Each structure stands twice: as structure tokens, then as C-alpha cells.
Amino acid sequence: MKDKIILSMSDEKLSALEMYLAQRNTTLTAEIDKYTEQLYSKNVPQNVREYIEMTSDSKPIRKQRPTKNPEGRPPSGQ
């Protein structure tokens, strides 16, 4: 799951920033993503980053049990 961060910037500054980033073939989102990764790496201890990586990668995907059989009726016994 990802959380969202809301940033405020004047329309003029945002427009200028996006224009100059486009000249460098990048976007504001890409630059912010890079910067947040740098902040994360700089401030969160390595062992914590490794733990988060292990727990987020190893979560099994749970399949939902079907609530109806192929004929469209509820399973027997209900």
C-alpha cells in the first residue's frame, strides 16, 4: 500500500518546474520519487529497510474462496 503526500506550490512555479524538467526528459513525479528514495535510504537504518523488504516481498497472495459454485448457486450446506 502506498500513502499519498500533498505538496503545495504556486501555479507559476509548478509550471516553470515542469517545463524545465521536461527539457531534461524527466517529470516532477520521477524526481520526487528519486528524492524520497534518497531520503528513505539516508534516514532509515539498513536493517529496518531489509526487514521491510523481506516482509513486503514474502506476503503470500490469498485467493478468495468462491462464494458460489460454477452453477451460480451458493455452496451446499448454506
CYANA upper distance limits for C-alpha pairs under 8 A (distance plus 0.5 A):
  9 MET  CA     13 LYS  CA      7.08
  9 MET  CA     14 LEU  CA      6.71
 10 SER  CA     14 LEU  CA      6.66
 11 ASP  CA     15 SER  CA      6.51
 12 GLU  CA     16 ALA  CA      6.70
 13 LYS  CA     17 LEU  CA      6.50
 14 LEU  CA     18 GLU  CA      6.58
 15 SER  CA     19 MET  CA      6.64
 16 ALA  CA     20 TYR  CA      6.78
 17 LEU  CA     21 LEU  CA      6.54
 17 LEU  CA     28 LEU  CA      8.22
 18 GLU  CA     22 ALA  CA      6.54
 18 GLU  CA     27 THR  CA      7.15
 18 GLU  CA     28 LEU  CA      6.84
 19 MET  CA     23 GLN  CA      7.09
 20 TYR  CA     24 ARG  CA      7.18
 21 LEU  CA     25 ASN  CA      6.89
 21 LEU  CA     26 THR  CA      5.84
 21 LEU  CA     27 THR  CA      6.21
 21 LEU  CA     28 LEU  CA      7.42
 22 ALA  CA     26 THR  CA      5.87
 22 ALA  CA     27 THR  CA      6.70
 26 THR  CA     30 ALA  CA      7.05
 26 THR  CA     31 GLU  CA      7.79
 27 THR  CA     31 GLU  CA      6.80
 28 LEU  CA     32 ILE  CA      6.56
 29 THR  CA     33 ASP  CA      6.53
 30 ALA  CA     34 LYS  CA      6.77
 31 GLU  CA     35 TYR  CA      6.67
 32 ILE  CA     36 THR  CA      6.53
 33 ASP  CA     37 GLU  CA      6.72
 34 LYS  CA     38 GLN  CA      6.81
 35 TYR  CA     39 LEU  CA      6.71
 36 THR  CA     40 TYR  CA      6.52
 37 GLU  CA     41 SER  CA      6.58
 38 GLN  CA     42 LYS  CA      6.48
 39 LEU  CA     43 ASN  CA      6.50
 40 TYR  CA     44 VAL  CA      6.07
 41 SER  CA     45 PRO  CA      8.03
 41 SER  CA     46 GLN  CA      8.15
 41 SER  CA     49 ARG  CA      8.41
 44 VAL  CA     48 VAL  CA      7.11
 44 VAL  CA     49 ARG  CA      7.05
 45 PRO  CA     49 ARG  CA      6.87
 46 GLN  CA     50 GLU  CA      6.63
 47 ASN  CA     51 TYR  CA      6.65
 48 VAL  CA     52 ILE  CA      6.67
 49 ARG  CA     53 GLU  CA      6.59
 50 GLU  CA     54 MET  CA      6.59
 51 TYR  CA     55 THR  CA      6.63
 52 ILE  CA     56 SER  CA      6.44
 53 GLU  CA     57 ASP  CA      6.49
 54 MET  CA     58 SER  CA      6.53
 55 THR  CA     59 LYS  CA      6.84
 67 THR  CA     74 PRO  CA      6.72
 67 THR  CA     75 PRO  CA      7.32
 68 LYS  CA     72 GLY  CA      5.91
 68 LYS  CA     73 ARG  CA      5.78
 68 LYS  CA     74 PRO  CA      4.93
 68 LYS  CA     75 PRO  CA      6.17
 69 ASN  CA     73 ARG  CA      6.15
 69 ASN  CA     74 PRO  CA      6.65
 69 ASN  CA     75 PRO  CA      6.29
 74 PRO  CA     78 GLN  CA      7.39
